[in-house]
Amino acid sequence: MAIAALCAAALYRHDGAIPDAPRQAQPGPAPTPAAPTAQPPAPLPSPSAQLFTTEDGSLIVDPGLLDTIEFFLVVHPGRGIAGLNDFLAQRLPAAARREALRIAADYQVYMKEYDAVLAAHNLQAHAVPVASVDLARIDAWARQRSRLRQTMFGIDVARRWFDNDDVRLAQAIEELRHGATAAGATEPGPDPRHAPGPALLRDEAAQRALYLQRLLDDATTSFRERLGR
């Protein structure tokens, strides 16, 4: 009887015991942030000029080819002939690509000869002010530059590539020789009542002088300076 009572009391205590409070979960280590996804390298710039061939795959030597060559040799010289070759390989047949690379090699020689002739005339960009320019020396340089271009690339290619450049410089020399510093200064308008006022004339003269100065600076800038060497 006593044993049964003890067992019953034990069962009562077990069944009626207050359960332990649930344990709070401990925070785990903070999640490691995902590594940033590697971005693909930005595409290299490409020349905007188009290249053309004849029906039989021969290279057409036009101003677009000159722009492409200068893009790799002058604008982005770090890419050089190797970059030009990669570019041409995707756009020209093999024979046309070889011809373009040969012309590009000639252009590298031309760049060195250009600088040598320019140095021989003792002309430096930004040191030839329009007001005191030595027209005889500039004219001699322009003529020798034109002959150099014809010698390096042939008369036909030189005309296609550089004729506008040569004409602009020749016109500037002629304008400076005659002291015309304002566009149309020697050609009065048809109606004097609509003639520009003094302030406008001064502004036009200043703009024309700035144009001539920039043209002379460009004509007397060596490739070495353009490349920052």
Beta strands, then each sheet from edge to edge (+ up, - down):
end
